[in-house]
């Protein structure tokens, strides 16, 4: 496994919660949510677009750190 592949696996560790995977992705790839469609991010995180939307809404209202 190449080094880059190990990084992707760390973000995609499906034993973690979707919230943790999303936080890891935002930390590893700053600004990605501005460049990639939400349905693609949801797929990358292993969740449905609907779940991704709920997660974003919850985090937006709680922390106000998402665009």
N, C-alpha and C positions, 0 to 999 in steps of 0.2 A: 504494500500500500504506500502510495506516495504521500508526502507531507500534506499537500493540499487536500487529498482525500480524507486524511485523518481529521482535518479541521471541519470538513463538511460533515463527517460522521459525528463529531462532537456536537454540532448544532442540531443534527437530526436524531439525536439519541431519543428514541421513542419511549424510553423508560421515564423521561422527564415530562413534566406537564407542558401543555401547549403554551402556557404563559411563559414558562422558563425558556422554551425553545425560541419563542418570539423575542424575548429579551436578549438571548444569546445572539440571535441573528442581527438584531439592531445594533448590538455592541460590535459585532464582527464586521458588519457591512453598513456603516453609517449612511443614512440617506437613501437606502435601498427602497424604502416604501414610497419614495418620490419618483423612482425610475422604473419600477416593475409593477405590473398590474396586480391588484389584490388577489385575484383568483390564482395567479401564479405563485404568490407568496404563500397562500393557503395550501396549495398543493405541495410546495417545498417543505412546509412545516408538518405535513401529514394530517391536515384537518380540512373540513369542508369550508367553502367560501362563507357559508352562513355562520359557522362557528368562528371563523376568523373575524367576521364583521362584529359579532357579539363580543369577542375578546377585545377588539380595538375600541368599541364603544365603552366597555367596562373600564378599560385602562385610561381612556380619554377623560371620563368623568371622575375617575379616582385620582389620577396623577396629573392630568392635563399636560402630558409630555409628548403626546402624539399629534401630528399634523391633522 
